Amino acid sequence: MAENGKSITEKVPAAAHPLSENPTEIASDINYHVQFNPRFSPFKFEPEQAFFATAESVCSRLIKQWEDTLWHFGRAKPKQTYYFSMEFLQGRALTNAIGNLGIENAYAEALNKLGHELEAIVEQEKDAALGNGGLGRLASCFLDSMATLNLPAWGYGLRYKYGLFKQRITKQGQEEIAEDWLEKFSPWEVVRHDLVYPVRFFGSVEVNPDGSRKWVGGEVVQALAYDVPIPGYKTKNTISLRLWEARARAEDFNLFQFNDGQYESAAQLHSRAEQICAVLYPGDATENGKLLRLKQQFFLCSASLQDIISRFKDQRGGYTWSEFPSQVAVQLNDTHPTLAIPELMRVLMDDEGLGWDEAWDVTKRTIAYTNHTVLPEALEKWSQPVMWKLLPRHMEIIEEIDKRFLAMIKDTRPDLEHKLPSMRILDHNPQKPVVRMANLCVVSAHTVNGVAQLHSDILKAELFADYVSIWPTKFQNKTNGITPRRWLRFCNPELSNIITTWLKTDQWVTNLDLLSGLRKFADDAKFQDEWASAKMASKQRLARYILRVTGVSIDPNSLFDIQVKRIHEYKRQLLNILGAIYRYKKLKEMSPEQRKNATSRTIMIGGKAFATYTNAKRIVKLVNDVGEVVNSDPEVNSYLKVVFVPNYNVSVAEMLIPGSELSQHISTAGMEASGTSNMKFALNGCLIIGTLDGANVEIREEIGEENFFLFGARADEVPRLRKDRENGLFKPDPRFEEAKQYIRSGAFGSYDYNPLLDSLEGNSGYGRGDYFLVGHDFPDYLDAQARVDEAYKDRKRWLKMSILSTAGCGKFSSDRTIAQYAKEIWNIQECRV
């Protein structure tokens, strides 16, 4: 290949054409990057080299658009939004960039001239490992929509070197290894050596004679900016995701100690700085782990606010701080960036000399907060002693916010005084004094939003009910959305071409409501045939992928049933696998004749279990053990396969979702804030079996309840059902007992699953009593699955349901979500280049 590649690149002249749309000139431009921007040994033009050169060619075009956008924003001086998130799950960038720029065909042709196929080159790119689940992917969809809607907005995050982890499946179950996405380099990022800000940790508070206070001493690391350009779809606007990396300076390296042989202590600050952006969500069981997570959160907030303030000062010339909120909107994606609140207060008071009232007014009008969970363990609570140690000045400010909040309630709402212990920010429990980050956000932000109607209703009625009575207009709903570019147009080309042909327009890509125009073709036999062949093409592609990564061969004529998401007990992958076990046992008991009436299924489950979450890791192992047995059982393996898809990430999702026909969104009602993969599956014509939870509620409303396989307890029934369980009133269904017993019998190997199954037993106690109601919902789940089997046998009916699913997904575009944030929370306007 190397010689062949060499001869091909010799035939194409190497010349820079950064903005050309002509395939011949693009081929020259790619070759120019091979020869004059060499990252590899010369004479090599294999797929990997071709990918990096192609990405650099695309990136030079993006950088031009992006500089134009920044220059335009600088001149127009609009109010801008800054989206703070600990995660951005970007996935691959090449397909998305050339698709949004409208040059995919030109690049495909250019690569052909160089002896390569675009599809193979795209596969060379590693997913950017900057996130974990829905929260991070939502942030990335939002950036795509902000750019497409020409909004003046930025993302701010951290540049994690090793990500969360890469998942490997062994006989022992899940194994975690460091992500290697930055092992070579990322062609999409531009390092900004001129943008470096100091970030302090530890130290003490100095009180000046005039009473003003200053945070001094401790250790100071440097935040260095890396920018990733984010192009909008068919627009010149290209915005920025700014990622911070932590560094120490040369002068922090102790040459004397090094020459004395004390190598570790000579570079102590350098290695401490490197730890900050090494890993997403480092384990926090130890005090060191807690300090590191807090450092990450503060590092993101401090660097980003310094950057925003310096831009505000540059653009305003003469400025007054009261104008800051009319220029700057900061959105906190969950509680991880909460420290932006006390940090903005500290800068305004200690560095800029504002008084408390003025600083508080500016902070409150600048910051808004998105809540993503009602799970108590996910609402961050930080130990007060750890906070005092790491951020002494911020703790003083948080104490003052808490004190003033208490005084305000006592003055204006004496009726709420008895609620103050749970409403206040500081919990002074002597065993475990903590700072409640969600309470700090609610008290300090001008707007708080949930991410689906049901979730926002629960926030208002339960979690934040007492605050609603003080600030009734502070709480809003913003139902999540997904970008139709990545999640349909680019990942499912066959289906999107059919949609464009039948709608006679491709405008649906930016106006997803137009999909409702497909409803009138739902019964059209020709349309159904085309729809079915598009689905089959995706299923065949998926089957090839599964064979490649797992060695299991699956039948594209079987029903493809997929559940992919973070492994968590509330998401109930355990319910899914228990259902699969029950199905396997029943198939085993049938005669060969009876089996012929069964609907063949391939059940795929994927997702990462957090490294220290034992039960989640047991679930991963169980799925793999069941698959081992079922897939090699000649009696049933043409009717059932069970596959665990390893290392689930954005690129794997882009392969699985278009090929899926049934997708499971089966969390205990009231526990999933929204879910966004449910929207991706439904948009791709996949039917959902699910509970009335999160955005499932709205998806079912939009696509029609007859096109949704519903089961399970409702959110408002859950507390009573848990109470009944505690009182010993729960009677398990015999089918549930049968499935559990089958595991205990050793049918799936000798691993001891009792600790996992014990979580479903007993009526109360820590980790017992089936908190997530798997046993309660099991019989209803089996009945819903039987309805699925029946529906799948009727091909016309199934295709009609599939079409109506896609046709009803207009509401779930992140363009709609972001337009609502822009208008109702941020108060920002389009600023088109």
Beta strands, then each sheet from edge to edge (+ up, - down):
strand 1: 80-84
strand 2: 153-158
strand 3: 166-170
strand 4: 173-177
strand 5: 190-201
strand 6: 204-207
strand 7: 213-216
strand 8: 219-231
strand 9: 238-247
strand 10: 328-333
strand 11: 367-370
strand 12: 381-383
strand 13: 426-427
strand 14: 434-436
strand 15: 447-450
strand 16: 475-477
strand 17: 559-564
strand 18: 601-606
strand 19: 640-645
strand 20: 662-665
strand 21: 687-690
strand 22: 709-710
sheet 1: 5+ 8- 9+ 2+ 1+ 10+ 11+ 15+ 16+
sheet 2: 3+ 4-
sheet 3: 6+ 7-
sheet 4: 12+ 14- 13+
sheet 5: 19+ 18+ 17+ 20+ 21+ 22+
end
